[in-house]
Amino acid sequence: MIEIALPVTIALVSLALILNMYRLIIGPDAPDRILALDTLYINALALIVLLGISVASRLYLEAALLIAVMGFVGTVALAKYLKRGSVIE
């Protein structure tokens, strides 16, 4: 069962990545682009975890944790910049 579900899930997450890239490029304003970037890193995180499951390696899970932390910090910094005009007070 996992042999069928894993490739299908990887394909669907890859499609979500492509659609998020489209929203990031075409997005009507800056908050929509920040949301697209946030969703993009979450989908990249899911794809890395799925690839880690498919090759049975823990290294991918460690990379996913690093991407999660960097993505969160990046999203907070961009939102703060949009709200106040500067990141550091």
DADA-V196848 format. One record per pair of residues at least 12 apart in sequence whose C-alpha atoms are under 10 Angstrom apart, sorted by the first residue. I is the first residue (numbers start at 1). J is the second residue. D is the distance in whole Angstrom. If there is no record, write none. Layout:
BEGIN
i=I j=J d=D
i=I j=J d=D
END
This chain:
BEGIN
i=2 j=54 d=9
i=3 j=54 d=9
i=6 j=50 d=7
i=6 j=51 d=9
i=6 j=53 d=9
i=6 j=54 d=7
i=7 j=50 d=9
i=7 j=51 d=10
i=7 j=54 d=9
i=9 j=46 d=10
i=9 j=47 d=9
i=9 j=50 d=8
i=10 j=46 d=9
i=10 j=47 d=6
i=10 j=48 d=9
i=10 j=49 d=10
i=10 j=50 d=7
i=10 j=51 d=8
i=10 j=54 d=10
i=11 j=47 d=9
i=12 j=47 d=10
i=13 j=43 d=6
i=13 j=44 d=8
i=13 j=45 d=10
i=13 j=46 d=7
i=13 j=47 d=6
i=13 j=50 d=9
i=14 j=43 d=8
i=14 j=44 d=8
i=14 j=46 d=10
i=14 j=47 d=7
i=15 j=43 d=10
i=16 j=39 d=9
i=16 j=40 d=8
i=16 j=43 d=7
i=16 j=44 d=9
i=17 j=36 d=10
i=17 j=39 d=8
i=17 j=40 d=6
i=17 j=41 d=9
i=17 j=42 d=9
i=17 j=43 d=6
i=17 j=44 d=7
i=17 j=47 d=9
i=18 j=40 d=9
i=18 j=43 d=10
i=19 j=36 d=9
i=19 j=40 d=9
i=20 j=33 d=9
i=20 j=35 d=9
i=20 j=36 d=6
i=20 j=37 d=7
i=20 j=38 d=9
i=20 j=39 d=7
i=20 j=40 d=6
i=20 j=41 d=10
i=20 j=43 d=9
i=21 j=33 d=9
i=21 j=36 d=7
i=21 j=37 d=8
i=21 j=39 d=10
i=21 j=40 d=7
i=22 j=36 d=9
i=23 j=35 d=9
i=23 j=36 d=6
i=23 j=37 d=9
i=23 j=40 d=10
i=24 j=36 d=5
i=24 j=37 d=6
i=24 j=38 d=10
i=24 j=39 d=10
i=24 j=40 d=9
i=25 j=37 d=10
i=30 j=78 d=10
i=30 j=79 d=9
i=30 j=82 d=8
i=31 j=78 d=9
i=31 j=79 d=8
i=31 j=82 d=8
i=31 j=83 d=10
i=34 j=74 d=10
i=34 j=75 d=7
i=34 j=76 d=10
i=34 j=78 d=7
i=34 j=79 d=7
i=34 j=82 d=9
i=35 j=75 d=8
i=35 j=79 d=9
i=37 j=71 d=9
i=37 j=74 d=9
i=37 j=75 d=8
i=38 j=68 d=10
i=38 j=71 d=7
i=38 j=72 d=8
i=38 j=74 d=9
i=38 j=75 d=6
i=38 j=76 d=10
i=39 j=71 d=10
i=40 j=71 d=9
i=41 j=64 d=10
i=41 j=67 d=7
i=41 j=68 d=7
i=41 j=70 d=9
i=41 j=71 d=6
i=41 j=72 d=9
i=41 j=75 d=10
i=42 j=64 d=9
i=42 j=67 d=9
i=42 j=68 d=7
i=42 j=71 d=8
i=42 j=72 d=10
i=44 j=64 d=8
i=44 j=67 d=8
i=44 j=68 d=9
i=45 j=60 d=10
i=45 j=61 d=9
i=45 j=63 d=9
i=45 j=64 d=5
i=45 j=65 d=8
i=45 j=66 d=9
i=45 j=67 d=7
i=45 j=68 d=7
i=45 j=71 d=9
i=46 j=61 d=10
i=46 j=64 d=8
i=47 j=60 d=10
i=47 j=64 d=9
i=48 j=60 d=6
i=48 j=61 d=7
i=48 j=62 d=10
i=48 j=63 d=8
i=48 j=64 d=6
i=48 j=65 d=10
i=48 j=67 d=10
i=49 j=61 d=6
i=49 j=62 d=9
i=49 j=63 d=9
i=49 j=64 d=7
i=49 j=65 d=10
i=52 j=64 d=9
END
